[in-house]
Amino acid sequence: MTPGSAPGLVVAVTRPEPQASGTVARLAERGFSPVPAPLLEAVAADPPGAADGIGALALTSRTAALMLAPFAAFHRIPVYAVGTATAREARRAGFETVADAAGTVDDLVARLADAPGLVVHMAGEQHTGDLVERLVAAGRPASRRIVYSMAPRTLPAVERVDVVLLFSPRTAHVFVAEATAPPWSTARLIAMSDKVAAVVAGRAVTVAAAPTEAAMLAALTTGSGERR
């Protein structure tokens, strides 16, 4: 199914890879015409340093796992992942021992209580949360290494876009700067959360009923969520 060729809505996916491809596939399965339009791109930072002395790795994003894939010295270190998608990506990247916290950073902090030795959070430059700070406050040796940053990208040239899915405040900021002409400036917007919607103040936007991809896709067909 090519963008714009189906009778269904043409839906732009602005989240970065590797998440974007999964969303595009799920949209196509539901009969939509997806337009991949990632507005952020992961860029590798400096090499992650030495693996010696690290007892466990904490991963809060799939992108961190991807960035560490070429560095085999880290693959023998136990990984503690915030959720199932990150855990799955870590296994694909070559890590031998992966624990899945299957939830939020709170769940990851609890799971790391049994982690051996120094915990190193491999993160993006624009990471959110205070994982390391909470571990240190609890008496656990922990530190953070930045392994990637997210660089802005431009919107693709397309003839038609009916709906734009906005997943994060930073992506929404890039969208506002880019979407200055039709079809981008006239498309309906669906935001994952109130924080995302606040960035596009002045545009009609539907906030998903929950901060999940599933809720955003539901809003496409049912109109569920808060309209602004």
Backbone as CSV, one residue per row, in Angstrom:
resi,resn,N_x,N_y,N_z,CA_x,CA_y,CA_z,C_x,C_y,C_z
1,MET,0.855,-1.192,0.000,0.000,0.000,0.000,0.888,1.237,0.000
2,THR,0.716,2.081,-0.967,1.546,3.279,-1.047,0.827,4.460,-0.436
3,PRO,1.584,5.405,0.172,0.949,6.563,0.790,0.050,7.299,-0.190
4,GLY,-1.179,7.545,0.240,-2.098,8.315,-0.583,-2.924,7.498,-1.547
5,SER,-2.601,6.183,-1.714,-3.309,5.401,-2.714,-4.536,4.700,-2.167
6,ALA,-4.622,4.566,-0.838,-5.736,3.854,-0.228,-6.883,4.813,0.051
7,PRO,-8.111,4.270,0.158,-9.246,5.135,0.463,-9.227,5.628,1.910
8,GLY,-8.421,4.996,2.761,-8.345,5.382,4.155,-7.514,6.638,4.354
9,LEU,-7.389,7.018,5.615,-6.634,8.216,5.964,-5.144,8.047,5.671
10,VAL,-4.530,9.137,5.256,-3.072,9.186,5.109,-2.520,9.725,6.423
11,VAL,-1.734,8.904,7.113,-1.292,9.203,8.475,0.232,9.286,8.520
12,ALA,0.735,10.423,8.989,2.177,10.632,9.093,2.670,10.220,10.472
13,VAL,3.773,9.493,10.488,4.389,9.013,11.728,5.685,9.780,11.933
14,THR,5.713,10.629,12.955,6.861,11.520,13.146,7.886,10.994,14.139
15,ARG,7.628,9.858,14.770,8.568,9.348,15.766,9.818,8.806,15.078
16,PRO,10.946,8.776,15.774,12.190,8.307,15.148,12.227,6.787,15.017
17,GLU,13.177,6.315,14.223,13.452,4.884,14.178,14.234,4.491,15.437
18,PRO,14.116,3.238,15.898,13.441,2.117,15.232,11.944,2.039,15.503
19,GLN,11.399,2.946,16.318,9.976,2.871,16.663,9.066,3.145,15.471
20,ALA,9.497,4.043,14.572,8.639,4.469,13.471,8.194,3.303,12.595
21,SER,9.092,2.384,12.283,8.764,1.287,11.376,7.656,0.416,11.923
22,GLY,7.688,0.172,13.236,6.634,-0.627,13.837,5.288,0.054,13.758
23,THR,5.256,1.359,14.017,4.000,2.104,13.934,3.477,2.117,12.503
24,VAL,4.351,2.316,11.550,3.959,2.311,10.134,3.330,0.966,9.764
25,ALA,3.949,-0.127,10.203,3.419,-1.456,9.890,2.039,-1.664,10.506
26,ARG,1.859,-1.219,11.746,0.560,-1.400,12.405,-0.518,-0.542,11.762
27,LEU,-0.172,0.638,11.290,-1.127,1.466,10.562,-1.569,0.790,9.261
28,ALA,-0.589,0.247,8.531,-0.909,-0.422,7.272,-1.814,-1.633,7.506
29,GLU,-1.569,-2.371,8.591,-2.401,-3.529,8.911,-3.853,-3.124,9.151
30,ARG,-4.061,-1.891,9.626,-5.409,-1.407,9.936,-6.067,-0.700,8.757
31,GLY,-5.396,-0.687,7.608,-5.997,-0.113,6.417,-5.700,1.352,6.177
32,PHE,-4.837,1.948,6.993,-4.429,3.325,6.765,-3.297,3.379,5.741
33,SER,-3.045,4.569,5.227,-1.914,4.792,4.338,-0.848,5.559,5.109
34,PRO,0.154,4.856,5.653,1.139,5.530,6.501,2.213,6.254,5.715
35,VAL,2.625,7.387,6.242,3.731,8.158,5.676,4.837,8.224,6.731
36,PRO,5.962,7.534,6.518,7.073,7.660,7.460,7.642,9.082,7.382
37,ALA,7.662,9.785,8.513,8.171,11.152,8.547,8.914,11.417,9.852
38,PRO,9.948,10.598,10.158,10.680,10.789,11.417,11.295,12.183,11.487
39,LEU,11.035,12.871,12.579,11.563,14.232,12.731,12.790,14.298,13.628
40,LEU,13.216,13.153,14.125,14.455,13.069,14.885,15.218,11.844,14.410
41,GLU,16.530,11.948,14.397,17.373,10.843,13.954,18.485,10.620,14.967
42,ALA,18.678,9.364,15.364,19.719,9.035,16.334,21.102,9.155,15.698
43,VAL,21.977,9.884,16.382,23.352,10.066,15.925,24.275,9.560,17.027
44,ALA,25.187,8.671,16.672,26.090,8.099,17.672,26.979,9.171,18.279
45,ALA,27.163,9.084,19.583,28.095,9.972,20.274,29.489,9.342,20.219
46,ASP,30.366,9.790,21.084,31.686,9.192,21.148,31.558,7.720,21.526
47,PRO,32.581,6.886,21.244,32.537,5.484,21.681,32.222,5.390,23.170
48,PRO,31.545,4.321,23.581,31.025,4.250,24.952,32.062,4.021,26.041
49,GLY,33.333,3.970,25.691,34.368,3.803,26.711,34.636,2.334,27.006
50,ALA,35.322,2.097,28.109,35.716,0.737,28.461,34.587,0.000,29.161
51,ALA,34.537,-1.317,28.936,33.541,-2.154,29.589,34.019,-2.655,30.951
52,ASP,35.311,-2.573,31.201,35.868,-3.080,32.458,35.267,-2.356,33.654
53,GLY,34.954,-3.113,34.706,34.482,-2.527,35.949,32.995,-2.284,36.021
54,ILE,32.274,-2.556,34.941,30.822,-2.354,34.943,30.138,-3.643,35.382
55,GLY,29.252,-3.541,36.354,28.533,-4.719,36.809,27.246,-4.964,36.059
56,ALA,26.581,-3.888,35.638,25.312,-4.013,34.937,25.069,-2.774,34.096
57,LEU,24.344,-2.957,32.997,23.948,-1.856,32.137,22.453,-1.613,32.295
58,ALA,22.073,-0.354,32.437,20.657,0.027,32.475,20.313,0.686,31.142
59,LEU,19.282,0.174,30.491,18.855,0.716,29.201,17.412,1.185,29.306
60,THR,17.194,2.440,28.937,15.839,3.002,28.962,15.335,3.335,27.567
61,SER,16.045,2.884,26.535,15.579,3.115,25.169,16.117,2.037,24.250
62,ARG,15.360,1.736,23.211,15.811,0.798,22.191,17.017,1.347,21.442
63,THR,17.049,2.652,21.269,18.139,3.273,20.526,19.479,3.043,21.213
64,ALA,19.510,3.092,22.538,20.760,2.837,23.263,21.273,1.440,22.977
65,ALA,20.356,0.476,22.940,20.766,-0.898,22.624,21.361,-0.983,21.223
66,LEU,20.724,-0.308,20.266,21.236,-0.309,18.893,22.629,0.300,18.813
67,MET,22.845,1.383,19.553,24.136,2.056,19.507,25.258,1.213,20.107
68,LEU,24.910,0.313,21.013,25.923,-0.528,21.654,26.156,-1.837,20.909
69,ALA,25.331,-2.123,19.905,25.451,-3.387,19.176,26.846,-3.641,18.614
70,PRO,27.555,-2.622,18.078,28.884,-2.902,17.507,29.982,-3.156,18.542
71,PHE,29.695,-2.942,19.812,30.729,-3.019,20.840,30.574,-4.319,21.623
72,ALA,31.211,-5.377,21.097,31.026,-6.721,21.638,31.493,-6.850,23.080
73,ALA,32.432,-6.020,23.505,32.934,-6.124,24.878,31.837,-5.902,25.912
74,PHE,30.777,-5.184,25.539,29.688,-4.911,26.466,28.651,-6.031,26.504
75,HIS,28.669,-6.911,25.510,27.591,-7.881,25.367,27.562,-8.927,26.474
76,ARG,28.677,-9.101,27.173,28.710,-10.070,28.268,28.189,-9.479,29.584
77,ILE,28.001,-8.159,29.633,27.524,-7.497,30.847,26.004,-7.632,30.941
78,PRO,25.476,-8.010,32.109,24.012,-8.112,32.238,23.321,-6.782,31.949
79,VAL,22.231,-6.854,31.197,21.434,-5.681,30.841,20.126,-5.708,31.609
80,TYR,19.756,-4.546,32.141,18.455,-4.355,32.773,17.702,-3.330,31.927
81,ALA,16.639,-3.782,31.267,15.903,-2.940,30.326,14.610,-2.456,30.952
82,VAL,14.224,-1.219,30.610,13.026,-0.624,31.212,11.750,-1.327,30.783
83,GLY,11.723,-1.861,29.565,10.511,-2.480,29.058,10.794,-3.574,28.052
84,THR,9.735,-4.215,27.603,9.868,-5.384,26.741,10.483,-5.045,25.391
85,ALA,10.090,-3.913,24.797,10.649,-3.539,23.492,12.143,-3.288,23.593
86,THR,12.570,-2.615,24.660,14.004,-2.356,24.851,14.751,-3.658,25.113
87,ALA,14.154,-4.548,25.900,14.775,-5.840,26.168,14.936,-6.645,24.875
88,ARG,13.900,-6.622,24.041,13.956,-7.351,22.772,15.064,-6.795,21.876
89,GLU,15.197,-5.465,21.838,16.232,-4.837,21.016,17.614,-5.190,21.545
90,ALA,17.771,-5.255,22.868,19.056,-5.608,23.457,19.464,-7.031,23.072
91,ARG,18.517,-7.934,23.072,18.831,-9.315,22.672,19.231,-9.366,21.206
92,ARG,18.506,-8.624,20.368,18.857,-8.580,18.941,20.239,-7.980,18.732
93,ALA,20.611,-7.030,19.606,21.909,-6.362,19.478,23.067,-7.253,19.897
94,GLY,22.781,-8.380,20.547,23.839,-9.318,20.902,24.111,-9.474,22.381
95,PHE,23.331,-8.811,23.238,23.551,-8.945,24.676,23.104,-10.332,25.134
96,GLU,23.925,-10.939,25.979,23.706,-12.334,26.353,22.712,-12.505,27.499
97,THR,22.692,-11.580,28.440,21.817,-11.681,29.613,20.999,-10.407,29.719
98,VAL,19.693,-10.522,29.551,18.817,-9.351,29.534,17.656,-9.573,30.489
99,ALA,17.493,-8.651,31.442,16.346,-8.662,32.357,15.365,-7.583,31.928
100,ASP,14.091,-7.930,31.905,13.043,-7.017,31.436,12.249,-6.516,32.633
101,ALA,12.362,-5.202,32.932,11.592,-4.624,34.035,10.115,-4.505,33.692
102,ALA,9.802,-4.549,32.391,8.417,-4.604,31.906,7.535,-3.499,32.463
103,GLY,8.067,-2.275,32.495,7.253,-1.196,33.021,7.878,0.168,32.874
104,THR,7.946,0.886,33.973,8.435,2.253,33.991,9.817,2.317,34.621
105,VAL,10.362,3.528,34.713,11.647,3.704,35.391,11.543,3.273,36.853
106,ASP,10.386,3.466,37.478,10.192,2.990,38.852,10.419,1.486,38.935
107,ASP,9.877,0.751,37.973,10.063,-0.703,37.949,11.524,-1.068,37.712
108,LEU,12.190,-0.279,36.869,13.599,-0.544,36.576,14.457,-0.309,37.812
109,VAL,14.185,0.755,38.553,14.925,1.026,39.789,14.777,-0.143,40.749
110,ALA,13.567,-0.648,40.885,13.329,-1.783,41.782,14.082,-3.025,41.313
111,ARG,14.075,-3.252,40.005,14.759,-4.440,39.457,16.270,-4.337,39.640
112,LEU,16.794,-3.138,39.577,18.244,-2.932,39.703,18.742,-3.104,41.136
113,ALA,17.842,-3.285,42.074,18.261,-3.498,43.466,19.152,-4.723,43.597
114,ASP,18.972,-5.700,42.711,19.759,-6.930,42.761,20.885,-6.960,41.740
115,ALA,21.103,-5.869,41.037,22.144,-5.837,40.012,23.530,-5.849,40.656
116,PRO,24.493,-6.507,40.021,25.832,-6.588,40.605,26.673,-5.353,40.292
117,GLY,27.428,-4.874,41.276,28.445,-3.849,41.052,27.931,-2.529,40.526
118,LEU,28.800,-1.854,39.777,28.492,-0.542,39.225,27.436,-0.646,38.130
119,VAL,26.383,0.150,38.260,25.338,0.229,37.236,25.623,1.440,36.348
120,VAL,25.694,1.221,35.046,25.913,2.315,34.105,24.681,2.459,33.209
121,HIS,24.092,3.642,33.264,22.945,3.962,32.416,23.461,4.443,31.073
122,MET,23.249,3.663,30.027,23.616,4.056,28.672,22.424,4.813,28.079
123,ALA,22.615,6.094,27.785,21.461,6.950,27.500,21.719,7.886,26.337
124,GLY,20.648,8.550,25.920,20.752,9.612,24.942,21.049,10.940,25.617
125,GLU,21.566,11.872,24.845,21.920,13.183,25.401,20.694,13.886,25.972
126,GLN,19.539,13.687,25.349,18.319,14.360,25.800,17.439,13.414,26.621
127,HIS,18.043,12.572,27.425,17.285,11.614,28.224,16.413,12.333,29.260
128,THR,15.369,11.655,29.661,14.509,12.174,30.723,14.608,11.252,31.934
129,GLY,14.167,11.729,33.072,14.175,10.906,34.263,15.456,11.052,35.065
130,ASP,15.447,10.442,36.230,16.561,10.587,37.170,17.018,9.228,37.679
131,LEU,17.152,8.282,36.774,17.496,6.909,37.153,18.777,6.848,37.975
132,VAL,19.856,7.432,37.450,21.150,7.366,38.137,21.075,8.055,39.492
133,GLU,20.455,9.208,39.521,20.363,9.963,40.768,19.609,9.168,41.838
134,ARG,18.577,8.465,41.438,17.804,7.671,42.391,18.603,6.474,42.893
135,LEU,19.362,5.858,42.014,20.196,4.730,42.433,21.272,5.180,43.418
136,VAL,21.914,6.302,43.113,22.957,6.821,44.002,22.365,7.183,45.358
137,ALA,21.184,7.801,45.360,20.530,8.171,46.614,20.201,6.945,47.459
138,ALA,19.983,5.805,46.787,19.686,4.564,47.495,20.940,3.808,47.897
139,GLY,22.113,4.403,47.633,23.368,3.784,48.033,23.987,2.861,47.016
140,ARG,23.463,2.870,45.773,24.012,2.016,44.730,25.027,2.783,43.904
141,PRO,26.192,2.214,43.604,27.124,2.877,42.694,26.545,2.908,41.284
142,ALA,26.435,4.090,40.723,25.817,4.228,39.400,26.369,5.455,38.703
143,SER,26.402,5.394,37.371,26.838,6.536,36.565,26.134,6.470,35.226
144,ARG,26.341,7.500,34.420,25.664,7.581,33.120,26.690,7.862,32.026
145,ARG,26.512,7.200,30.878,27.316,7.495,29.695,26.372,7.832,28.548
146,ILE,26.692,8.895,27.848,25.881,9.326,26.708,26.399,8.622,25.449
147,VAL,25.524,7.851,24.810,25.945,7.080,23.638,25.298,7.558,22.341
148,TYR,24.328,8.496,22.435,23.741,9.031,21.198,23.025,10.340,21.495
149,SER,22.744,11.069,20.436,21.903,12.261,20.521,20.869,12.181,19.403
150,MET,19.830,13.001,19.511,18.771,12.996,18.511,18.821,14.309,17.727
151,ALA,19.108,14.194,16.434,19.220,15.368,15.573,17.920,15.588,14.814
152,PRO,17.492,16.848,14.655,16.239,17.118,13.934,16.354,16.812,12.448
153,ARG,15.234,16.417,11.847,15.142,16.161,10.416,14.019,17.011,9.826
154,THR,13.978,17.081,8.509,12.940,17.855,7.828,11.777,16.947,7.438
155,LEU,10.613,17.547,7.247,9.457,16.797,6.783,9.624,16.421,5.308
156,PRO,9.161,15.240,4.925,9.269,14.860,3.512,8.269,15.637,2.654
157,ALA,8.560,15.746,1.381,7.639,16.383,0.437,6.568,15.370,0.045
158,VAL,5.314,15.658,0.365,4.197,14.763,0.052,3.035,15.585,-0.476
159,GLU,2.144,14.926,-1.214,0.987,15.620,-1.764,-0.181,15.659,-0.789
160,ARG,-0.259,14.646,0.075,-1.420,14.557,0.964,-1.024,13.999,2.324
161,VAL,-1.499,14.633,3.378,-1.416,14.105,4.737,-2.704,14.512,5.442
162,ASP,-3.431,13.527,5.962,-4.676,13.822,6.667,-4.463,14.002,8.170
163,VAL,-3.611,13.165,8.741,-3.388,13.164,10.185,-1.905,13.027,10.462
164,VAL,-1.442,13.740,11.493,-0.048,13.646,11.938,-0.041,13.154,13.381
165,LEU,0.718,12.097,13.637,0.872,11.569,14.992,2.126,12.171,15.625
166,LEU,1.948,12.812,16.784,3.044,13.460,17.503,3.260,12.737,18.829
167,PHE,4.461,12.192,19.020,4.707,11.306,20.150,5.480,11.943,21.305
168,SER,6.137,13.072,21.081,6.958,13.659,22.143,6.997,15.174,21.989
169,PRO,7.246,15.901,23.091,7.358,17.357,22.986,8.461,17.789,22.026
170,ARG,9.584,17.106,22.038,10.677,17.532,21.163,10.314,17.346,19.689
171,THR,9.689,16.218,19.374,9.235,16.011,18.002,8.206,17.071,17.612
172,ALA,7.333,17.409,18.547,6.327,18.433,18.264,6.968,19.788,17.989
173,HIS,8.023,20.123,18.714,8.734,21.385,18.458,9.299,21.411,17.033
174,VAL,9.903,20.305,16.613,10.442,20.243,15.248,9.306,20.358,14.239
175,PHE,8.184,19.701,14.520,7.042,19.761,13.599,6.541,21.188,13.431
176,VAL,6.404,21.923,14.516,5.921,23.306,14.445,6.825,24.141,13.547
177,ALA,8.126,23.936,13.668,9.075,24.698,12.846,9.009,24.306,11.376
178,GLU,8.667,23.048,11.114,8.686,22.527,9.749,7.352,22.683,9.015
179,ALA,6.250,22.573,9.759,4.927,22.495,9.132,4.367,23.880,8.846
180,THR,4.952,24.550,7.885,4.561,25.928,7.581,3.678,26.048,6.346
181,ALA,3.437,24.938,5.655,2.630,24.987,4.431,1.842,23.700,4.293
182,PRO,0.713,23.717,3.537,-0.059,22.493,3.301,0.810,21.455,2.577
183,PRO,0.555,20.161,2.784,-0.539,19.619,3.606,-0.206,19.549,5.106
184,TRP,1.030,19.812,5.466,1.435,19.668,6.870,0.750,20.682,7.780
185,SER,0.561,21.897,7.293,-0.009,22.946,8.140,-1.514,22.803,8.331
186,THR,-2.150,21.952,7.545,-3.603,21.809,7.615,-4.040,20.439,8.117
187,ALA,-3.114,19.545,8.357,-3.462,18.194,8.786,-3.993,18.180,10.216
188,ARG,-4.829,17.210,10.501,-5.304,16.982,11.870,-4.149,16.428,12.700
189,LEU,-4.075,16.815,13.962,-2.987,16.378,14.838,-3.525,15.497,15.958
190,ILE,-2.788,14.428,16.251,-3.067,13.600,17.421,-1.804,13.570,18.274
191,ALA,-1.931,14.004,19.528,-0.785,14.082,20.440,-0.869,12.972,21.472
192,MET,0.280,12.465,21.874,0.314,11.377,22.849,-0.072,11.839,24.254
193,SER,0.192,13.120,24.574,-0.055,13.600,25.930,-0.352,15.095,25.917
194,ASP,-0.758,15.606,27.079,-0.994,17.039,27.207,0.277,17.840,26.961
195,LYS,1.422,17.311,27.405,2.686,18.021,27.201,3.004,18.171,25.723
196,VAL,2.699,17.136,24.958,2.924,17.215,23.510,1.952,18.213,22.894
197,ALA,0.696,18.155,23.295,-0.319,19.059,22.744,0.000,20.513,23.038
198,ALA,0.594,20.795,24.191,0.910,22.175,24.568,1.886,22.817,23.595
199,VAL,2.725,22.004,22.973,3.720,22.544,22.033,3.046,23.068,20.770
200,VAL,1.934,22.464,20.382,1.248,22.864,19.145,0.018,23.708,19.471
201,ALA,0.082,24.463,20.549,-1.018,25.345,20.927,-1.371,26.258,19.755
202,GLY,-2.670,26.407,19.510,-3.124,27.192,18.368,-3.570,26.336,17.213
203,ARG,-3.201,25.054,17.224,-3.664,24.104,16.210,-4.696,23.187,16.834
204,ALA,-5.661,22.751,16.043,-6.617,21.760,16.523,-5.880,20.451,16.759
205,VAL,-6.014,19.902,17.953,-5.276,18.696,18.291,-6.130,17.812,19.183
206,THR,-6.045,16.516,18.946,-6.683,15.527,19.806,-5.618,14.893,20.675
207,VAL,-5.834,14.888,21.988,-4.910,14.233,22.914,-5.398,12.810,23.149
208,ALA,-4.535,11.835,22.936,-4.914,10.434,23.113,-5.425,10.184,24.526
209,ALA,-6.328,9.241,24.655,-6.931,8.946,25.951,-5.911,8.413,26.951
210,ALA,-4.818,7.860,26.463,-3.716,7.378,27.316,-2.423,7.616,26.549
211,PRO,-1.298,7.745,27.243,-0.033,8.028,26.562,0.602,6.779,25.942
212,THR,-0.140,6.158,25.032,0.323,4.947,24.376,0.053,5.023,22.879
213,GLU,0.806,4.239,22.129,0.546,4.169,20.693,-0.851,3.631,20.426
214,ALA,-1.264,2.630,21.185,-2.583,2.034,20.976,-3.693,3.076,21.108
215,ALA,-3.570,3.963,22.085,-4.584,5.005,22.264,-4.559,6.003,21.118
216,MET,-3.373,6.275,20.584,-3.278,7.198,19.451,-3.932,6.592,18.210
217,LEU,-3.708,5.306,17.978,-4.330,4.656,16.824,-5.839,4.569,17.002
218,ALA,-6.290,4.366,18.243,-7.732,4.332,18.496,-8.369,5.677,18.176
219,ALA,-7.661,6.761,18.468,-8.182,8.105,18.201,-8.368,8.362,16.708
220,LEU,-7.664,7.634,15.876,-7.803,7.805,14.432,-9.198,7.414,13.952
221,THR,-9.760,6.383,14.560,-11.033,5.849,14.059,-12.213,6.170,14.948
222,THR,-11.991,6.299,16.255,-13.100,6.499,17.179,-13.226,7.947,17.625
223,GLY,-12.147,8.734,17.414,-12.158,10.105,17.898,-12.013,10.190,19.400
224,SER,-11.632,9.049,20.033,-11.493,9.050,21.488,-10.331,9.932,21.890
225,GLY,-10.461,10.566,23.039,-9.431,11.467,23.519,-9.993,12.870,23.643
226,GLU,-9.178,13.734,24.195,-9.605,15.121,24.433,-9.317,15.966,23.197
227,ARG,-10.322,16.660,22.706,-10.129,17.531,21.546,-9.891,18.962,21.985
228,ARG,-8.958,19.651,21.283,-8.669,21.038,21.612,-8.732,21.878,20.348
